[in-house]
Amino acid sequence: MSNQLDVIIPQILARGLATLRENIVMPFLVNRGYQAEAAQRGDTVTIPVPSAMSAVDVTASALPGDPTDFVTPSSVTIPLDKWKKSDFSLTDKDLVEIQEGYLPLQAEEAVKALANQVDSDLLGMASGFYGFSAELGQPLAQMSDLVEARKVLNQQLAPMDPRYIVVGPQGEAEMLGIQAFHDASFGVGGEAILEGRIVRRLGFGIAMDQNVDDLAQGDMTNATVSGEGTSLVLDVVSGVAPSVGDIVEIASQAGTFVITSINAGSTAIEVAPAIAGTIDSGTPASLTYPTNAPAGTTYEGRMAFHRDAMAFVTRPLSAGAEGLGTVVRSISDPESRLTLRLEISRENKQTRWCWDILYGFALIRRELGVRMGGTDPSTL
């Protein structure tokens, strides 16, 4: 098997790399950490996160400054806890055809499965953003809907560049229905018009991702909360309790919040960002859904964000038990920084091929992202 595979493996790896680039979007757009050292599931990677600072008056002094006055950056530890695989088998006839230049489609589908999984995991972090624009459940109908997303990011002090908007197939269709996105008089190149591509608008790189999934507001009614910081207590819930990922408003508090966790079996919840001051349990504040993000709304999970809102890390897997009837090869994409491992073994008169990937991800700066209004899929 070895001599035959020496010819075939480079073709499988090269095609796998091409397929990977064709089927991923999000890993190109988020903060990425990559190192060449091999790792295993359970390892962790620390991503530095800058702390907010402000200018202060200079006071002359003969004494050195107090080290406690210095601002140090914080960090987020991301576990490499995602280990996914996708395998397929090739007959001896398939192997001969590969040598003749024909690559079975199933080999490409195996790589697509991993690329789609990574993409979907990163897209799911949109449910952690507390900022939102337009109206959830409603289509993007005019340029002002995107201007609103830009305004919210500016209000949340997101850096200007690089910023991105990611939409699903429905969102792209709605954008292409807005004149400013496809009319040459608005500065769009002729090739982009012919190809139906939306490249850049309003300071955003714009991408369509077929893996964008639907998000939903919960069905909570009549809740009140008390507490401080990010930890609150649901004092009263009449009807259905809120859900993780819900965008809510809290009486006497400015802006909107997202519910980040609900302690099972208790009334303790976590929200982001932290509330201002303290809400006394004797006079709890009402917790409601915003009028433009009503209860029960289902919407396409499109988002606008700065690159540093999310972090993605991946590491190559070790070769393992190569040589015991198994061939192991790794492939790293310098653009997306994804690393796949290909493991080949002989089983039942066929050759078994298995792609796998080790990675982790985290939402590290919620203020750098905004959920955008998205069409309710039930109305399509």
C-alpha positions, 0 to 999 in steps of 0.5 A: 500500500505504501508505494501507491499511497505515496503517489495518492496522498499529495493529491488528496492533501492538495485537494483537501486544502482547496476544498477547505478554502472554498467552504469556510468563511468565519475563520478568515474573519475572526482573531486567530491564534496558531502555533506549529506545536502539536497538541491534544484535546484538553490543552488550553491557549491563552489569548491576551485581551487589552484592558480599557484605559483613560488619561490621567493628570501627571503629578510630579513626585520624587517617589516611584509610581505605585505598581498597583496603579499600572493597568495590565491586560487581561486574558481569556483561556480557550480550551482546545475541546473540539475534536471533530472527524469525518471519514470515508473509504476508497476501493482499490478501483478508486485509488487507481482512478486517483492516480489517473487524475480523478478524485472521488467526490466523497473525499471532498465532502469529508473536508466540507463536513469539517469546514462546515462544523468550524464555520457553524461553531463560530457563527453560533457566537452571535447569540452572545452579542448584546448589541442589536440593530434594526428589528429582529424578524424583519428583512433588511430593506434599505441602506439605513439598516446597515447604517444602524449596525455601524452606529451601534458598533460605534456607540459600543466603542468598537475599533473601526477596522477590520469590521465585517458583516456576515449574512446568510442566503436570505440576508444576501438576497435582501441586500442585493435587492437594495439599489446601493448594493448592486447599482454601478452608480453607487460605486460597485464594479461591473464585475461585482454586479455581474457576479452578484458579489457584495464586497465592501460597504460602509466600512464593512467587509461583507460576506455571505455564509451558507452556514448562518443559522436561525436564532430565536428570542425566548417566550418570557413574560413578566419577569423582575430581577435584582442583583448587581454586576453581571449576577442577577436573580429572577424574583418573579416570572409569570409565564415562561422563563427567559432563555440563554441568548435572549436580548432584554431590557432592564428597567432603570438601566441604559441599553440592552443586555444578553442573558449569558447563562441560567443556573438550572434549578435556581433563579440565578442568571448571568447577563452582559454587560454588567448593570450599573449600580445595584437593584435591590431585592425589595424593589426588583426591576422589570425585565422585558424584551425590547419592542424591536426584539419581541418574545418568540421572534425567530430570525436569521443570525446575521451579525456585524462585528470587529475581528477581535470580538471572537477568537479561534485557535487550532493546533496540529494533532500529533502523528499518533501510531503511524507505522502500525499499519497506518499512515498519518499526514497533516496539512496546514492552510497558511491563510485560514490557519486551519490544520487537518490531519489525515489518517489512512489505514487498510480495512476489509479490502478497502482503504479507510481515510479519516480527516480530523481537526482540533480547535477551540473558540470563544467570544472574548469581547461582546461589545465588539459585535451586533446582531442585525435584524433578520427575516423570520424564516417562518414567513418565507 
